[in-house]
Each structure stands twice: as structure tokens, then as C-alpha cells.
Amino acid sequence: MLGRTANSLFWMFRYLERAENTARLLEAALRMALTRDLVTAEAEWRSVIATLGLQHAYEAAHEAYDGASVWNFVLRGPANPGNVRNMFGAVRSNARAARINISSDVWEAVNENWMKLDAMLARPVGQTSVGDVLGAIRRAGTQVHGAFDGSMLRDEGYHFSRAGTFIERADSTARILDMKYFLLLPSLSYVGSSLDTGQWEQVLRSVAGARVYSWLNAGQIEARGIVEFLVLDDRFPRSLAFCRNALRDNLAALARMHREEGRAVALMRDADTRISHLTVDQIFEAGLHEFLVDFLARNAAIAQAIAGDYRFHA
Amino acid sequence: MQGRGSNFDEMFDEAGNTRPAYAEYCKWYGEQPPEFLRRKNREADDAFRRTGITFNVYGEDAAEERLIPFDMVPRIITAAEWRKLSRGIEQRVRALNSFLYDLYHRQEIVRAGRLPERLLRGNDAWLANMVGFTPPGGIYTHIVGIDLVRTGPDEFFVLEDNARTPSGVSYMLENRETMMGMFPDLFSRVAVESVSNYPRRLARSLAACVPPAFTGGKPTVAVLTPGIFNSAYFEHAFLADQMGAELVEGSDLRVTDGRVQMRTTSGYKPIDVLYRRVDDEFLDPLTFNPDSVLGVPGIMDVYRSGGITIANAPGTGISDDKAIYSFMPEIVEFYTGERPLLPNVQTWRCADKDSLAYVLDNLADLVVKEVHGSGGYGMLIGPTSSRREIAAFREKLMAKPENYIAQPTLSLSTCPIYTAKGLAPRHLDLRPFVLVSPEGIDITPGGLTRVALKKGSLVVNSSQGGGTKDTWVLKD
């Protein structure tokens, strides 16, 4: 496979994942905002922008943090080049560039959803349609993954696509956790105190884990349990541990196919030995923020190493 | 359902009766409920959009992709007609390759006084560094598209030879797929020659043209595309996909160890045969346009030393020149010793004084084309142009007469298209696709039928709003 094509597949799935995660973040905020008074709702919307790292661009374009401004900015704002509409454009152009290495099913799922979303996001999104739009973005991801799972040859292209998915997903979960943790905990002494369970619920909703978490924990919403769930529970498909395991498998498969272990595998192993035996207590002791910052840096380094190992660029 | 006007209609004769080739189709058509046909017509559009079969439009928003409208009424050719056409096409393609070989070697045709040398000198499509070099297998044009028009029952003319980089074959294939998907019962009633193995035949034909450096095993074939913003990117991807070849861009390639190699996830791998869809001038910045990033620096050196086969060969475009076209009858006779089976359209070369005088006197009745133009750009269609347009074109023509040729406006045949109000006749042409390898000449039964969608229009180019039809060659 061409290095450029591997790069296209990797990024096609990173953008797809990013679009889906962004939609989940907005959905969670929307739900919280609807159950709150105006002032706190403003905090919800501010936190969405902060989680996405868009404060600067947003505040240059808008006076206040209200729902419609925020979701339009995130979904389609011209002042925000990383908007969801553009993300889908990037999914499609990467799919187009890798057209001969994806199945027709995957291509059609991408193309159809792109046509639909591009039309939906061509005009400002209002209060009554925002739910439909966010649902459509989530479903687009589901459909592409479904087509991918059911029709792709398990060759290296499959593993580059999956690697992109899990790198991006781990990045997203870690960012949400880090941001919310800061937002929710004024200081470390608050750990274990009775926190605003609604806000923690938003964290869980942002990663589509609210129901399953409640089910596992008999409805006990508390920081320690949530961190344990999102970082260490390798049964949950958006947890850091799950993403790590999946990525490790993909890298191992690529190394087998190329009969050579690259730098990415070494970095992965290094990262693994550091966290595989961690407990949630140890994480809190050393500092969750410090742990997440380290995780994000290692995640990014692995992504870079993959690009180098497999000649994504000339 | 009736053909109108004085043109030859493919489906109906002068009395309004269905021609034999269309008998079974028309019977089937008559049996379909109108609502069913309306629904299918809408579905076809959606199907093309969903599969992303689009072409990019230059000069507009870079991202704009458009569908080439598809008409669901097929154009049908009988087995006997096709046999005749095939013989003519084969003769012409054979002559084209001999002609190209001769031009880049001894130029016997010029020495014999049958072709003026001035057509070569100063011609942009002429590549001096191909002189004396013989491409692998002696083949210059591996993939050819011959544009044909019809004016009567037995009157087919060649309008243009596309020996450089003919496009449109993906539409031929997708049109058939779409038709079979929409009307499976139709194909059980009418025996139509298959076109679907074209990509396999293309792969085989290209693989038969390996360069001297080829070391055995399975030849590595790649399609070179300018990238996703090229108007024909969909076709490049489609062909590579169907052939099981890599789709490469210039940035994926580099020259090392005397070979052209592509950057794969496990290192650089040599390419044996490159089906390039990049024009000559962008192929090698070291040899041609130094600003181009589409090509591969040094590929021409590798080519000349036998390290790669380039299809079609650089320099082939000279035979697409419209002034050269006017000599095709002589060219066919010179190299085959036979009378041309397929006639040219009568052509006036404006470089000749007498011809120019005639053309200037008759602009309102003629089609005037730029010698190097393509895609329907830079031409004048006298009968449908305003007096101002004609006057403006006259200026250009007089300033540079050697840049132009002129042809009579033919009464092109029509074939009905499906419209909201039923069938309506529209002008069309036909581009059959031809593969050339040392193993022989292979013509796919059918081709791309392009059809004008506007009533009375003679312009069928997709860039000018034309559409396409599925093309059927009937089995005997």
C-alpha cells in the first residue's frame, strides 16, 4: 500500500471519530443546558468551547456563550476552520484519495452521509433542528463503521484505519476528562466530596457512557468511579484502556504484516508498562491532570511514529 | 414516440417505424407503466450521486463536482454495424501507431511529400526527445478513443482521434452497471455484448507491454493521476481499483537505481508499467515544465533507458492535432496500403489560402475548431452563433489562420432521450475504446455515447452540458 494512502485512511478515520465525539459533546451540553437556568447553561456552553480548545477563535467571533452561537460555531462556523462540516469534508476527501483501498460500501456510506450533512450544515442550525443534526452526525459514524466492519479486507489498510480511530478516540476521552475534571474540581481537596452529579453525568454522556456506567455502578455517580471507568475499564469501548488495547492489536498486526516492528510499537510498549498496573488511587495520588497530560503526549507521539514507520509522507 | 426532423434517427425510420435494432427495446418500453419509468429516472440520478461518479468543473469553485447526466434510453448498434465499425477502427488505430513510429524515426511520410513538415515543426505536441526512441513493444498509443458520428444508415464518420489520453471509459462501465441494476429484465430479453471485462482487458494489455528492465513475475502496473482535484479523478481511481493497480500521484514516486519507484508503507517499489493520466508537459519537470509538481523528476531518463513503460507514450498527442487529422485519409493509405474504411469529416485547413477564403465566406454554415483545442472549448458553431460572435471569431481566425480548421455542420444522427414528456430526439456521437498491445488490437463492443440534452444542440461534450447513454452492441 502507498504511504500516502495509509495516511489518508488514518486521517479519514480520525476525522470521522472527531466529528462523532464533537457531536456527543454538544449533545451532552444541550441536554444539561435544557435542565438548567441561564447562568449555568452559559457555563455548559463555555465548557464545550474550552474542551475543544476554541476559546480564542470563539471569543473573537462572539460576545456571549449561548447555545445557538456555540453549536453553530462548532458545527459550521466559518471562523472555525475545524468545524464539523469541514471535518466531514476531510473525511470524504481522504476517502476519495484512498478510494481504491476502501470497499464500495464504505465509500458510499461516507459519500451519502457527507451529502446529507453538508446540506444540513449549509444553513444555520436552529433550536428545533439541532437534535436531528447531532443525531445524523452520530449515525454517520455508526454507518461508516458498520460498512467498514462488514466489508473491508483485514489488510494493512484496515489496521491503519483502526489505528486512526483509536488514537483519536483516546485523545478525545482524555481531553474531556481533563477539561471537566478541572472545571468540576476547584482543588484537589474536593476529590471524593459530593460533587455536582449532573456535571459528571455530562462527562459520561459526552463519551456515550452514562447508561452503562449507571448499570455497572448501581447509579452511584462519583469522580473516583467515573475516572476508573473511563481510564481503566477495558470493557468500555471509549475508555483509555480499551483504546490502548485496540491500538496495540492494530500495531501488532501491522508489524506482523511488515515483518518489522517500528518505533510506534516501542513507544506503545513503553506507555503500557507505565499504566497497565495502575490503580485509580495511584492515578489520583500522582494527579489525574498530570496523568492525562502525559497520556495525551504519548498518544500523539505514537501517532507521529506510525506516520514515520509507514512512510505517510515523502 | 416519433423521430422528427431531417436527421437520421437511430430508433425510428422516416415513416416513424421502429428500426429493427430497437424493436425489442421499444416493445419493452411500451410495456412499462409511465410512473415506473419516471421513478427509475429519478433513481438513476441518485445512484450516480451516491456512488460519487462525478467530474470536477474547472474555473469554478475548486470543490465543485458535477454529475454527467445519464439518459436511461440506450443507444443500440447491430452486430453487423459493429463489425464494420470495428474493422474501420482497427485499421485506423494500426495506421496511427505506424504513423507515430514513423514520425519519431525516418519520417517517410514527410519524405514522400504526403505530409507537410510544417505540421510538426513548432507543434507543442511534438516531442523532440522521442526522436529515434522506440517505446517498449513499438507501441505509442495503448489506449485510444475514436469519436464517431453518424449521418445516415451507412454513413459513419470519424470526428476526432483521441490517442493521447482518452477519457470516459468509466462512464461506459457505470452506465451499463446502472442500466443492469435498474432494468434487469431488459437484459434477459435483449442479448447485449458485455463491456464489463474492460478493466481486466486493460490490465492484461498494459501488462503485455513491460519494459526491458522487467525482471519477471507479475508486472507492477500503476495509474498516475494529477490528484483528487482533476476533472477525471473518479475515472482514474475507478480504473486502478478495477485493474487491481496502484493509483499514484507524482509525490508518491521517485527515481532511484534507474527505476521509477513508488513509496509504499514498506519502502520503495519499482513500477513496470505506468498508465499515466497526466499530460506530457507535466510528466517530468526535468525535461518539460520545470514548475510542475504533478510528474516525476527524471522519469524520461528512466523511460529512455528501458526502465519503465509509459502508456500512452509521450509525444503521442501529435496525432490528435486537428490539422494532422485532416491528413488521416492519406495517413491510413500510406501505412496500410488500403482505402480508409471510416471516412473523415470534410476538413478545410485554414493555413491554406484557398481554404481560408472559403471558410471566411461561409462562417455561418461551418464549425471552426482550434487545431490544438479539445473539450468543445475555443470553437465556433456557425449556424447557432450570433452575428457578433461570428464577427469576433473572424478576427481571431484572420490573425492566426494556421490555428484553425473548419468542417461542415453535419446533420448528426439523433436518438431519443427520456424526458418528462416522453421520448424526444437529441443529437449524439460515439466514442469506442481501443486497447493496443503487442498481442493485438482489442476493441470493447460499445463505447461511450454522448448526447446533447438541449433540443437541436450539436454539442455533446460533458464540459458543455452534454449527457451520456448506455451503448449496446447486439449479439448476433
Chai-1 contact restraints between the chains, C-beta under 6 A:
chainA,res_idxA,chainB,res_idxB,connection_type,confidence,min_distance_angstrom,max_distance_angstrom,comment,restraint_id
A,M1,B,T265,contact,1.0,0.0,6.0,A-B,restraint_1
A,L2,B,D252,contact,1.0,0.0,6.0,A-B,restraint_2
A,L2,B,T264,contact,1.0,0.0,6.0,A-B,restraint_3
A,G3,B,R263,contact,1.0,0.0,6.0,A-B,restraint_4
A,G3,B,T265,contact,1.0,0.0,6.0,A-B,restraint_5
A,R4,B,D252,contact,1.0,0.0,6.0,A-B,restraint_6
A,A6,B,T265,contact,1.0,0.0,6.0,A-B,restraint_7
A,R96,B,I228,contact,1.0,0.0,6.0,A-B,restraint_8
A,A97,B,I228,contact,1.0,0.0,6.0,A-B,restraint_9
A,R99,B,A237,contact,1.0,0.0,6.0,A-B,restraint_10
A,I100,B,A237,contact,1.0,0.0,6.0,A-B,restraint_11
A,I100,B,A240,contact,1.0,0.0,6.0,A-B,restraint_12
A,I100,B,D241,contact,1.0,0.0,6.0,A-B,restraint_13
A,I100,B,L247,contact,1.0,0.0,6.0,A-B,restraint_14
A,E108,B,R50,contact,1.0,0.0,6.0,A-B,restraint_15
A,N111,B,G52,contact,1.0,0.0,6.0,A-B,restraint_16
A,E112,B,R50,contact,1.0,0.0,6.0,A-B,restraint_17
A,H258,B,S266,contact,1.0,0.0,6.0,A-B,restraint_18
A,Y310,B,T265,contact,1.0,0.0,6.0,A-B,restraint_19
A,R311,B,R263,contact,1.0,0.0,6.0,A-B,restraint_20
A,R311,B,T265,contact,1.0,0.0,6.0,A-B,restraint_21
A,A314,B,S251,contact,1.0,0.0,6.0,A-B,restraint_22
